[in-house]
Amino acid sequence: MLIADSARRDAAPAATDPQTTVQDATVQDVTVQDVTAQDATVQDVTAQGDERLRRHAVTPYADALDRYIARNPTQLMVPGHGGSDLGLSARLSEYLGERALQLDVPMLLEGIDLEAHSALDEALELAADAWGAKRTWFLTNGASQANRTAAIAARGLGEHLLAQRSAHSSFSDGVLLAGITPSYVFPAVDAVNGMAHGVSPEALDAALTLAEQEGRAAAAVYIISPSYFGSVSDVRGLADVAHAHGAPLIVDGAWGPHFGFHPELPESPARLGADLVVSSTHKLAGSLTQTAMLHLGHGPFADRLEALVERAFGMTASTSTSAIMRASLDIARSALVTGEAAIGRSVETAQHLREVLRADPRFDIVSDHFGEFPDIVDTDVLRVPIDVSATGLSGHWVRNQLITDHALYFEMSTATSIVAVIGAGKTPDVAAIHRALEDVVSSAAADAERAATAGAVEFPPMPAPGARRLTPRDGFFGETEIVPAAEAIGRVSADTLAAYPPGIPNIMPGEEITAAAVEFLQAVSGSPTGYVRGALDPHVSTFRVIRVG
């Protein structure tokens, strides 16, 4: 009986409550509209994505070079090889291939880069779109050129600049050239592994506030993200802080040219509010060595910075810029935008390498511990920093032995670690890498190295910088003399000296040389795993100082 009643209720028509009927109809109508709108949005996004891929599939500058050489031109102009294998160019053509000589053309050729809205201009516009920039410059003297250009441009905003103390030496060169008086914010340091990471928004705010209180408000801010080891700072937060203090944010993103081209990678800094972004495209993004880009963001300083960067670019760029290097930038951009699947395979390979090494107690993944540092908000998964200290061997020794025994080259090493860099779109053999590591750390040579370095003394703590007595420019260009280390204490340095690890300059031109700095630099130089960049001799027994009187 209950079953029959139930069946009848299911089969009976619903009560005809006018209000309910209207509500149900409205709900159905809204639901249909929502689904239709969602479908339309998905279709629109997909269509936009497809259109973007079609736009970026082209390589206008590289194609223009192809059209040029298709005419088989006779070149009575530079370069001297004439684009052929004739005469003295025979060996060069045999070595590189005649096509490379044909593509190696000078600047200012119609159809390539001479006319208004040239093929080069089209390539630059596509690059700006790819990285989320307002404007992009192609560079053929590396990120070093970008750093110097950025420093010279920043000087147009004011004399004072706040920089991360672990800035690349090329930026320090720009500071000297431009006559900037910098103040510094120190990065977080992994003292165990000798690694300098990034700067938190809180640390930047404190440093900018202090500079203002001391009457040297920063006209621009310079930070580094990602670090050499793949740690990524909060660029959006740093940009917000810099802008709140009336300063643009310059990001040395040299190691992150592939950011923004796959969901598993961090976002491009230009899309996060950075005002200028240094991008070393050759490092992981597939262009030729020595190529890079400089991206101008869309922020509040864009109009003022654009003119300054353009003028600074003219001071740092060659008037014989390599067409082949420019073409490689154009091609790399296209490959990145259209190559998400290939980049995804690289991400999977890097993660697989991590998994294999995590299962081996002799190795540890340094980036697994990035959460201990408040400045780190993300990780570049294509950089795999490997702690080898559990093997009882230094990272430097392991890296060198991998090169000697297996022709396996890791990007860099510290006293405790080695760092693998996997280029976007590349899929190295993880099993072969692990076998090589196993072979090296279990070899007889490794046993001998462990015995020889047992009881090695650790580095002393990194000292604070000495007082600034001159501007960096005056310190660098002043009249100098070379004195023994003991006599250098209390004198003003003319050189930049940076102990590795962690690579933070301990002494800058114009700063006082302290006893603590001398002790630290000599301890690092005397260790089997450290060295001092900028030192006059391997033992840091002498210093170049400003002459007195």
C-alpha positions in Angstrom: 0.0 0.0 0.0 2.8 2.4 0.9 4.6 1.5 -2.3 1.5 2.1 -4.4 0.8 5.4 -2.8 4.4 6.4 -3.3 4.3 5.5 -6.9 1.2 7.5 -7.4 2.6 10.5 -5.7 5.6 10.3 -8.0 3.4 10.0 -11.1 0.9 12.7 -10.1 1.2 16.2 -11.5 2.6 18.8 -9.1 0.3 21.2 -7.4 -0.4 24.3 -9.4 0.8 27.0 -7.0 1.2 30.0 -9.2 4.0 31.5 -7.1 6.0 28.2 -7.0 5.6 27.8 -10.8 6.9 31.3 -11.4 9.8 30.8 -9.0 10.7 27.4 -10.6 10.5 29.0 -14.1 12.7 31.9 -12.9 15.3 29.5 -11.3 15.3 27.4 -14.5 15.7 30.5 -16.6 18.5 31.9 -14.5 20.2 28.6 -14.4 20.1 28.3 -18.2 21.3 31.9 -18.5 24.2 31.2 -16.1 25.2 28.0 -17.9 24.9 29.8 -21.2 27.0 32.7 -19.9 29.6 30.4 -18.4 29.8 28.4 -21.7 30.1 31.7 -23.6 32.9 32.9 -21.2 34.8 29.6 -21.6 34.5 29.8 -25.4 35.6 33.4 -25.4 38.6 32.7 -23.2 39.5 29.7 -25.4 39.1 31.8 -28.6 41.3 34.5 -27.1 43.9 31.9 -26.2 43.8 30.4 -29.6 44.2 33.8 -31.2 47.1 34.6 -28.9 48.8 31.3 -29.9 48.3 32.1 -33.6 49.8 35.6 -33.1 52.8 34.2 -31.3 53.5 31.4 -33.7 55.1 33.9 -36.0 58.7 35.1 -35.7 58.8 38.4 -37.7 62.4 39.3 -37.2 63.7 35.8 -37.8 61.5 35.6 -40.9 62.8 38.9 -42.2 66.4 37.5 -42.0 65.2 34.5 -44.0 63.7 36.7 -46.7 67.0 38.7 -46.8 69.2 35.7 -47.4 66.7 34.1 -49.9 67.7 36.9 -52.3 71.3 35.6 -52.2 72.7 39.1 -51.8 76.2 40.2 -52.6 77.5 42.1 -49.5 80.0 44.9 -50.1 79.6 45.9 -46.5 80.4 44.8 -43.0 80.8 42.2 -41.6 84.0 41.2 -43.4 83.1 37.6 -43.9 80.5 38.9 -46.5 78.0 36.1 -45.7 80.0 33.5 -47.7 82.6 30.8 -47.3 85.0 32.6 -49.7 88.6 33.5 -48.9 89.5 33.8 -45.2 86.0 32.8 -44.2 86.3 29.2 -45.4 87.3 27.9 -42.0 84.6 29.9 -40.2 82.0 28.7 -42.6 83.1 25.1 -42.1 83.0 25.6 -38.3 79.6 27.3 -38.1 78.0 26.6 -41.4 77.5 29.0 -44.2 73.9 29.8 -43.2 75.2 31.3 -39.9 77.4 33.6 -41.9 74.5 34.6 -44.2 72.3 35.4 -41.2 75.0 37.5 -39.6 74.0 40.9 -41.1 74.5 44.4 -39.9 71.9 46.7 -38.5 69.8 49.2 -40.4 68.6 47.1 -43.3 65.3 47.8 -45.1 62.9 44.9 -44.6 64.5 44.0 -41.2 64.9 46.9 -38.8 65.2 50.2 -40.7 61.7 51.3 -41.7 58.9 52.5 -39.4 57.1 49.5 -37.8 59.8 47.2 -39.0 60.1 43.4 -38.5 62.2 44.2 -35.4 59.4 46.4 -34.0 56.9 43.7 -34.5 59.1 41.2 -32.7 59.5 43.6 -29.8 55.8 44.2 -29.5 55.2 40.4 -29.4 57.8 40.1 -26.7 56.2 42.8 -24.6 52.8 41.0 -24.9 54.4 37.6 -24.0 55.8 38.8 -20.7 53.0 41.3 -19.9 55.1 44.4 -20.4 54.3 47.8 -21.9 57.5 47.8 -23.9 60.5 45.4 -24.3 64.1 45.9 -25.5 66.2 43.1 -27.0 69.7 43.0 -25.5 72.8 41.3 -26.9 75.1 41.9 -24.1 73.2 39.8 -21.6 71.4 40.7 -18.4 74.5 42.6 -17.5 73.6 45.2 -20.1 70.1 45.2 -18.7 71.3 45.9 -15.2 73.6 48.7 -16.3 70.8 50.2 -18.4 68.4 50.0 -15.5 70.9 51.7 -13.1 71.6 54.5 -15.5 67.9 55.0 -16.1 67.2 55.0 -12.4 69.7 57.8 -11.9 67.3 60.0 -13.9 64.8 59.7 -11.0 67.3 60.8 -8.3 70.7 60.2 -6.7 69.6 57.8 -4.0 68.6 54.2 -4.7 67.8 51.3 -2.3 69.2 48.0 -3.5 69.3 44.5 -2.3 72.9 44.1 -1.0 73.4 40.8 -3.0 72.9 42.7 -6.3 74.8 41.4 -9.3 78.1 43.0 -10.0 76.8 44.4 -13.3 74.2 46.5 -11.3 77.0 47.7 -9.1 78.9 48.7 -12.3 75.8 50.7 -13.3 75.7 52.4 -9.9 79.3 53.5 -10.3 78.8 54.7 -13.9 75.6 56.6 -13.0 76.9 58.2 -9.9 74.2 56.7 -7.7 74.5 56.8 -3.9 72.9 53.5 -2.8 71.6 52.3 0.5 71.0 48.6 1.1 68.4 46.1 2.3 69.9 42.7 3.1 68.4 39.5 1.8 67.5 36.5 3.9 70.5 34.1 4.1 70.4 30.4 4.5 73.6 30.2 6.7 73.7 26.4 6.5 73.9 26.2 2.8 75.5 29.6 2.2 72.7 30.9 0.0 71.3 34.5 -0.3 67.6 34.6 -1.1 65.3 37.5 -1.3 63.7 40.4 0.6 60.3 40.5 2.2 57.9 43.5 1.8 58.2 44.1 5.5 62.0 44.4 5.3 61.8 46.6 2.3 59.3 48.9 4.0 61.6 49.2 7.0 64.6 50.0 4.9 62.7 52.6 2.8 61.4 54.2 6.0 64.8 54.4 7.5 66.2 56.0 4.3 63.5 58.6 4.4 64.2 59.4 8.1 67.9 59.8 7.3 67.2 62.2 4.5 68.1 59.9 1.6 64.7 58.8 0.3 65.1 56.2 -2.4 64.2 57.3 -6.0 64.1 53.7 -7.0 64.2 50.2 -5.5 66.2 47.2 -6.9 65.6 43.7 -5.8 66.4 40.2 -7.1 63.8 37.5 -7.7 64.3 34.6 -8.3 67.5 33.9 -6.6 70.3 31.7 -8.0 68.7 28.9 -6.1 65.1 29.2 -7.3 63.6 31.1 -4.4 60.9 33.6 -5.4 60.1 36.8 -3.6 56.7 38.5 -3.2 57.1 40.8 -6.2 53.5 42.1 -6.0 54.0 43.0 -2.3 57.4 44.5 -2.9 55.9 46.6 -5.8 53.1 47.9 -3.5 55.6 48.9 -0.8 57.9 50.6 -3.3 55.0 52.5 -4.9 53.7 53.6 -1.5 57.1 55.2 -0.9 57.0 56.9 -4.3 59.6 54.7 -5.9 59.5 52.3 -8.9 60.5 48.7 -8.4 63.3 47.3 -10.6 63.4 43.5 -10.5 66.5 41.5 -11.5 64.6 38.6 -12.8 67.5 37.3 -14.8 67.0 33.8 -13.6 63.2 33.8 -14.3 62.8 34.5 -18.1 60.5 31.4 -18.3 58.1 32.7 -15.6 54.5 33.1 -16.7 54.5 30.5 -19.4 53.2 27.5 -17.5 50.7 27.1 -14.6 53.3 25.4 -12.5 55.8 28.3 -12.8 55.7 31.7 -11.0 54.1 34.6 -12.8 56.1 37.1 -14.9 57.2 40.0 -12.6 55.9 42.5 -15.2 52.3 41.2 -14.5 52.9 41.6 -10.7 53.5 45.3 -10.7 57.3 45.5 -11.3 58.3 48.6 -13.2 61.4 47.3 -14.9 62.3 43.6 -15.2 65.7 42.3 -16.2 65.2 39.0 -18.0 68.2 36.8 -19.0 66.4 35.0 -21.8 69.3 32.7 -22.6 69.4 31.2 -19.1 66.3 29.0 -19.2 64.2 30.3 -22.0 66.2 29.0 -25.0 67.8 31.9 -26.8 71.5 32.1 -27.5 74.1 32.9 -24.8 74.5 36.6 -24.1 70.9 37.5 -25.2 68.5 39.1 -22.7 65.5 41.4 -22.5 64.5 44.4 -20.5 60.8 44.8 -19.9 59.0 48.0 -18.9 55.9 47.4 -16.8 52.5 49.2 -16.9 52.8 50.9 -13.5 52.6 54.5 -12.5 56.2 55.2 -13.4 56.1 53.8 -17.0 55.9 57.0 -18.9 58.8 58.6 -17.0 60.9 55.5 -17.1 60.4 54.7 -20.8 62.3 57.8 -22.0 65.1 57.2 -19.4 65.5 53.6 -20.4 65.5 54.4 -24.1 68.4 56.9 -23.6 70.3 54.5 -21.3 69.8 51.7 -23.7 71.5 53.8 -26.4 74.5 54.2 -24.1 74.9 50.5 -23.4 73.9 48.8 -26.7 76.3 48.0 -29.5 76.0 49.8 -32.8 76.8 46.5 -34.4 74.1 44.4 -32.6 74.1 40.7 -33.7 71.2 39.8 -35.9 71.5 36.1 -35.1 71.2 36.9 -31.4 68.2 39.1 -32.0 66.6 36.3 -34.1 67.2 33.8 -31.3 65.2 36.1 -28.9 62.3 36.3 -31.4 62.3 32.5 -31.8 62.6 31.8 -28.1 59.6 34.1 -27.4 57.5 32.2 -29.9 58.5 28.8 -28.5 57.7 29.8 -24.9 54.2 31.1 -25.7 53.3 28.2 -27.9 55.2 25.5 -25.9 53.2 25.1 -22.7 53.0 21.3 -23.2 56.8 21.0 -23.7 57.4 23.2 -20.7 55.1 21.0 -18.7 57.3 18.0 -19.6 60.3 19.9 -18.2 58.4 20.6 -15.0 57.5 16.9 -14.7 61.2 16.0 -15.3 62.3 18.4 -12.6 59.8 17.1 -10.1 60.8 13.5 -10.9 64.4 14.4 -10.2 63.4 15.7 -6.8 61.4 12.6 -6.1 64.3 10.3 -7.0 66.8 12.3 -4.8 64.3 12.5 -1.9 64.3 8.7 -1.8 68.1 8.7 -1.5 69.2 9.6 2.1 72.5 10.9 0.8 70.8 13.9 -0.8 68.3 16.6 0.2 66.3 19.1 -1.8 67.1 22.6 -0.5 63.9 24.1 -1.9 61.9 21.7 0.3 62.9 24.0 3.2 62.2 27.3 1.6 59.1 27.6 3.8 61.5 28.5 6.7 62.2 31.8 5.1 59.6 34.6 5.3 60.8 36.3 2.1 60.2 33.2 -0.1 56.6 32.9 -1.4 57.2 30.5 -4.4 59.8 28.3 -6.1 61.1 27.9 -9.6 60.6 24.2 -10.1 63.1 24.1 -13.0 65.9 24.9 -10.6 66.8 21.9 -8.4 69.2 22.8 -5.6 70.6 19.6 -4.1 72.2 19.4 -0.6 75.1 16.9 -0.7 76.5 17.6 2.7 75.2 14.2 4.1 77.8 12.6 1.8 80.6 14.3 3.7 81.7 16.0 0.5 81.5 19.7 -0.6 79.3 20.7 -3.4 82.3 22.2 -5.2 84.1 18.8 -5.2 81.0 16.9 -6.3 80.3 19.2 -9.1 83.9 19.1 -10.4 84.0 15.3 -10.1 80.7 15.0 -12.1 82.4 17.0 -14.8 85.6 15.0 -14.8 84.1 11.5 -14.6 80.8 11.9 -16.4 80.9 15.1 -18.5 77.8 16.1 -16.4 77.7 19.9 -15.8 75.6 21.3 -13.0 75.0 25.1 -13.1 76.7 26.0 -9.9 77.8 24.8 -6.4 78.2 26.0 -2.9 80.1 24.4 0.0 77.1 22.1 0.7 75.1 22.0 -2.6 74.9 21.7 -6.3 72.2 23.3 -8.5 70.7 21.7 -11.6 69.1 24.0 -14.1 66.6 22.4 -16.5 65.9 24.7 -19.5 62.2 25.2 -20.5 61.3 22.4 -22.9 64.2 20.2 -21.9 63.9 16.7 -20.4 67.3 15.3 -19.2 67.6 11.7 -18.3 66.9 11.6 -14.5 68.0 8.0 -14.0 71.4 8.8 -15.6 71.8 11.9 -13.4 71.1 9.9 -10.3 73.5 7.1 -11.4 76.3 9.6 -11.9 75.7 11.2 -8.5 75.8 7.7 -6.9 79.0 6.8 -8.7 80.8 10.0 -7.7 79.8 10.1 -4.0 80.6 6.3 -3.5 83.9 6.4 -5.4 87.4 5.8 -4.0 88.2 9.4 -4.8 85.3 10.5 -2.6 86.6 8.4 0.3 90.0 10.1 -0.1 88.4 13.5 -0.2 86.4 12.8 2.9 89.5 11.8 4.8 91.4 14.9 3.6 88.7 17.4 4.6 87.6 15.9 7.9 87.5 18.5 10.7 87.4 21.4 8.3 86.8 24.7 10.1 83.5 26.5 9.4 83.3 30.1 8.2 83.0 32.8 10.8 79.7 34.8 10.9 79.3 37.3 8.1 80.2 40.8 9.4 78.2 44.0 8.9 79.5 46.4 6.3 81.8 49.2 7.3 80.8 52.8 7.3 80.5 54.6 4.0 83.2 57.3 3.8 82.9 58.1 0.1 80.3 57.5 -2.6 80.9 54.3 -4.6 81.9 56.4 -7.6 84.5 58.4 -5.7 85.8 55.3 -4.0 86.2 53.5 -7.4 87.8 56.4 -9.3 89.9 57.8 -6.5 93.7 57.7 -6.4 94.6 54.3 -4.9 97.4 52.3 -3.4 97.8 48.6 -2.5 98.6 47.8 1.2 98.9 44.7 3.3 95.7 43.4 4.9 96.8 44.6 8.4 97.3 48.1 7.2 94.0 48.2 5.3 91.9 48.1 8.4 90.3 51.5 8.8 91.1 52.5 5.3 88.6 53.2 2.5 88.2 50.4 -0.2 88.4 51.1 -3.9 87.2 47.6 -4.8 84.1 45.5 -4.3 84.9 42.3 -2.4 82.3 39.5 -2.1 82.9 36.2 -0.3 81.3 33.1 -1.9 79.3 31.7 -0.2 76.9 33.5 0.0 77.9 36.1 -2.6 76.8 39.2 -0.8 79.3 42.1 -1.2 81.2 42.5 2.1 83.0 45.6 1.1 81.9 48.2 -1.5 84.0 51.0 -3.0 83.9 54.0 -0.6 83.3 51.8 2.5 85.6 51.4 5.4 87.5 48.1 5.7 86.9 46.6 9.1 88.9 44.1 11.0 85.9 41.8 11.0 85.7 42.0 7.3 89.3 41.2 6.8 89.1 38.2 9.1 86.0 36.9 7.4 87.3 37.3 3.8 90.6 35.6 4.7 88.8 32.7 6.4 86.6 32.2 3.3 89.6 32.4 0.9 91.5 29.9 3.1 88.8 27.3 3.1 88.7 24.5 0.4 85.2 25.6 -0.7 85.2 29.4 -0.7 86.7 32.2 -2.7 86.5 36.0 -2.7 85.4 37.8 -5.9 87.3 41.0 -6.5 90.3 40.1 -4.3 93.7 41.1 -5.6 95.2 37.8 -4.6 93.8 34.3 -3.7 94.6 34.7 0.0 93.2 38.3 0.4 96.6 39.4 1.8 96.4 42.8 0.1 93.8 45.5 -0.5 93.4 48.3 -2.9 92.5 51.4 -0.8 92.2 55.2 -1.3 95.5 57.0 -1.0 95.7 59.3 2.0 97.0 62.8 1.5 
